[in-house]
Amino acid sequence: MDHNTILIKNPDNVTRKYLKGIIIEPGMSLNQVAADFYERIDGQREFISIVTEIAEEYDTDVQTCIEDLQALSKQLIEKEVVYVK
């Protein structure tokens, strides 16, 4: 997965908000930052665009944010929560 990757949410997943996070059935929960990332996945925006917004919003280093959200994306892809376009 590179910076230009576009992710698409799996429409078959059931999600619900819980406090500041999201629960994705069956049995995956996302904390606030991960939930913010997931909610911005729209099938059109590139990974780096979403990551840059998250880094700015949470006032964190972009490179750290890239690494963390690439790891999260890998998990979401493995669990078929999202697909690569």
N, C-alpha and C positions, 0 to 999 in steps of 0.2 A: 504494500500500500504506500502510495507516495502523496505528496502535498496536493496534487491535482485530482485525487480520487474523489468520486462522488458516491455517497452512500444513499441507499433507499431503504426506508422502513418496510418491514414485512407486514403487509396489511392484515395478515391472519392473527397477529399477536394481539392479545387483550392487555391493555395498560390502564393503570389508574394512579392518580396522584395520591401520595401519602405524605403528609406534612410537607417538607420541601423537596421530597424525592419522588420517584416513580417506581411502581411495582409492575413488572412485566411477567405475565403468566406464561408458563408455570415457574414460579420460584426464583425470579431474578429481581433484585432490588438495586436501584441506582441512588446514590447520594445526590445532594443538591447540584454539584458541579457536573456530574455525569448526566443527571436529568436535564440540566440546561443544554448540554451538548446534544443529547438525544432529541430534545424538542426542536432543535434547530436543523436537524437532518430533514431535508425536504426533497431530495432527489434531484436538485438542481445546483446547489452550492457546493463548491469544492471544500475539501477537508480543511485546507489552510485558512480559508475565509472564516469558517466557523471557529477554528482554534484561535485565530487572532482576536476575534470578538470576545471569546471566553477569557483569554489572557488579559485583555484590557479590563474587562468587567471585574475580574478577581485580582487585578493588579499583581500579576505573576509573570515570571520570565516566559517568553514565547517558546523557547527551546524545551523547557521543562514541561510546558503545557502540551507541546507536540508529542513528546515521549509518552506522557501519561495518557493522552487521548488516543494515541496509536495503539497502546496496550488495551485500552478499553474497547476500541473499535475492533480489534482482533477478537476479543471475547464476544462482542455482539455478533460478529460475523460467524464465529464458530457455533454459537447457539441459535443461529439463523434468525436473530432479532432484526438484523439489517443485512442488506446485500450490497455488493459493489456494482455500480451501474456500468 
